[in-house]
Amino acid sequence: MNKSIDLENIKEQIRRLKEKMPVYKDILTFYEKIVTKQADIRPSIEVPSVEIEADLKKLQTKEGFSLINKEDFILDIPSSIVLFNYLCEIGENTTDKMEADIHAIEQSIRNGTIELEELIKRHFDDDYLDKIARDLDINKALFKFFIHTSIKPSIDVNVDRLKHRVDLKLWNKGYCPICGSLPQMSELRGEGQRYFMCSFCSFKWQGERMMCPFCENRNHKDLQYFSVEGNEVHRIDICNKCKQFIKTIDTRKLDYEPDLNLEDITTLHLDILASQKGFKRPVPTPWGP
């Protein structure tokens, strides 16, 4: 599908969601600015293709290894820096807490405490990013979201070149076959097939319906789900073995192709509900509890 059409569809979904759930208006406006800027930047992305030997690719998939690791993605640093600065600019007017965190980040960049290019290059280094977030006393999930969002156009270009090299017939894992990251959300399609969306590269792959993607538990007695009365589209899939959850959207009950990031944002009440029941989301969200 044409990227401009994708963007127009997302904008139309945002418009409808704002009318339906005005409590999310500010966050949805922020997200709309992000995806619009990312779409503007993407045509200028210039990165070489990731090289993977054909024999190695087959072996990796067969043995359950992803094609590459997060640090192997080739990034367009200049465009990532432009996007990061833009995020800081628009984020300052979104929430008071976000504004305070952004000021702390910008001050650290100005005084040389952190170097923006190194920050982007080390996007995969959780220990490094966690330490910076602690030192600055800022929201760790939001900080990582800004970095990840800045490099997302580069990630998309990499995925477009890699997605046809994955043999999904051999893949039955809960983590992404391209980069090995955990799924952000899942969706039900067609005759009930379940698909996961990667939290890092957004690649989608078909997975087992009755399996926890985080601990790969397949005991149906431990796998349950619950939803909010009156909402048959969204639900929370829980695993009583590892006590973790993932949100699932039943796209068969929608008359549009959903943007899962939007669905994630506008179902924060499900994150709160799952947390209150003692379940943890292994993929943090900057919007949630």
N, C-alpha and C positions, 0 to 999 in steps of 0.2 A: 504494500500500500504506500502511496505517496506520502512523504513526511509532512507536507503542508496540510494534506487531508487529515492525517493523524492529529496534528496540532489543532485544527479546527474542530475535530470531534472532541478533543479534550476540553477545549474552551466552552463548547456547548454543554458538556457534562458539568463543568464548573458552574456555569450559569444556572443550570437546573438544581444543582446541589445547594447553591447559595439561597435559592428560593425555598427549597425544601428544609434545609438545616442552617438557618442564619447564624447559629452559634459558631459555625466554622468559617464564617465569611472572611475574617482576617487571614486565617491560615490558607484558605483556598485562593485568595488574592495573591498571597506570597508565592504559592506554588505555581500559579498561572504565570507570574513574572519569570519564575525560574525556567519553566519548560519553554517559554517563548524565547528567552535569551539563549538557552541551549540549542534550540532549533536554528537561531540566527548564526551561532558560532560553528555549528557542526560542518557546514560546507567548506570552512577554511581549515579544517583539521588536516594536518599533513604528518602522517606517521608511516614508517615502513611496516610491512607485514611481519608477524611473528613466525619464525621458521620452526617447523616441526617435521622431523623425519617420519615418513610414512610407516615404516615398521614400528617405530617407537609409539606412534599414535595408536596403532592397533593393539599393541601390548598394553598401553596405559588403560585403554577402555576395557579390555578384557580383564585386567587385574583390578579394576575399580579405581584407577587414578584419573584425576582430571587432566585435560589436555595441557593446561598451564597453571601456574600459581598466580596469585594476585600481583606479586612483584614483577611478573613477566609481561604484563601489559605495557605496551609502548605508548607513552603519553606525549601529547603536544603541550609542552610546558607553558609557552606564551599565552595560548588561549585559556589554559587552566588558571593562570594568574589573573587574566582579565575577568573571568567568571567569578573567581573567589572575591575579588574586589567589588564586583557588582553585587554579589550576595551580601557582603557587609553593608553596602550602601542601602539596599532595599530592606535588609533585616532590621536595621536600626529603627524603622518605623512600623514594625510589626507588633512586638510586645515589649514591655518595659524590661523584662528579664533578658530577652534576646539582645536588646539594645546595650544593656550593661555588659553582657558577655562579649559582644562585638567590640565595644570600646576597649575592653581588656586585651583582646586579640590585636587590635590595631595599634594600641600603645606598645605592645611587645614587639611588633614588627618595626615600628618607628625607632625604638631604642635599641634594636638589634638583638633582643633576647631570643627571638625566634626568626628564622630566615624563611620567607615564604616559598622560595623554590625548593629548599630542602624539605619543607613540610609536605609539599605536593609529591616530591619524589619518594618520600618515606610514608606514603599513605597507608601502606600495608603493615607498618610497624606499630602494633597496638601498644607495646610497652612504652615506646617513644611518645606516642600521642597521649596515652594515659597520664604520663608524667607531666607533660605540658599542661593538660587540662587541670591536673591537681595543683600545679604551681600557680596557675592563673586563677584557680578557684572558679572555673566555669563549667557549664553543662557538658559533660563528656560526649553524650550522644549527639548534641547539637554541633559541637566542634567537629566531630567526625563526619557528620552529615554535610557540613559546609565543604570539607575537603573532598569527600566523595562526589558531591554534586558538581564541584569544579572540574573534576576529571571525567565525569560521566560521558560527555561527547566523545572523548578519546576512547573510552571503554566501548562505546557503541560501535565505533569504527572497527576496533579490534574484533568484536563479536561478529559483526557482519562478515568478516573474512574467515572466521574460525567455525561458525555454526554448521557449515556443510561438511566439516571434517569429523564430526562426532557420529559414531554409529550408535544411535539410540536404541536399537534392537538389543544391544548387549548391556544396556545400562539399567540397573534396578536399585540404584542408590538414592538416598535422601538428599545428598548434596549435589551441587551443580557439576555436570560433566565437563564444562569448559574451564571453570576456575576453582572448583572445590568448595565454594562458599555455601552456607546454609540457606534454605529458602526463606523468603520474606512472607509470602502468602501462598495459598494454593487455590485452585479453582476447579469446579466440576463442569465438564462439557459433554456434549453428545449423548451417549448412552450411560453417562455416569463416570466416564474416564476422569482421572484426577491428574492435574498438571501443577507443577511447582514453578514459582518464579524466583530466580536467584536474587538474593539480597544485595549482591555486588554488581553483577553484570546484566541482570534483568533477563537472562536467557530462560526460556521455558522448556521444560521437559516432562514427559509423561512418567508418572510414578505409580506405585502400587496404591490402590484405594485404601486397603487396610494395613497401613504401616506408619509408624511414627518416623518422620524424616530425620529426627534428631538422634534417637538411639536405635533406630531401625527395628524396634519391637514390632512383631507381627501377631502377637497374642491378642485376639479380638476382645478378650475379657478385660484387657487393660486399656483398650482404645475406645473412647467415647466422644460424644460431642454434645454441645448444648447451644441454644440460641435464645434470643429475646422474643417473648410472645408478640406476635404480629409481624415478625420479620422472618420470612422464609428464605430470604436470599443469602443472608450472612450467618455464619455459625463459628463456633470455636471448637476445634479438634484438640482434645487433650489426651495425654498419655499418663496413665497412673503409675507407670514404672519410673519414668525419668522426671515426672511432674513438670513437663513443659507443654506449651501449646502453640498452635498456629491458627491463624484466622483463614477461613475458607469462604469463597463466594460461589454460589451456584449460578453460573452464567446462563443456564438453561431457562431461568425464570426472569431474564432480562430481555428487553427489546433493543438493546444497544451493546456494543463491544466495550466492556469496561476498562478503564485505566486502573490497574490494581493499586497504584500509589494513591490515587484519589479515594478508592474504596478503603484503603488502609487509614487514611487521614480521617475519614468521616465515620469510622467505626471504633473510635477511641474508647467508647463506653464498653466495648467488648473486652478490650485490654484491661480496663479497670475491673470489670467483673471477674475475669479469669484470675487476675492478681489477688483479688479478695478471696477467691476460692483456693488460693495457695499454689497456683501454677505460674511458671515463669516463662517469659518470652526470650529465647536465646539471642534473637536478633533485635537489638535495641532500636527504638524509634525516638526521634527528637520531640515528637508530639505527645507521647504517651506518659503513663505514670512512672 
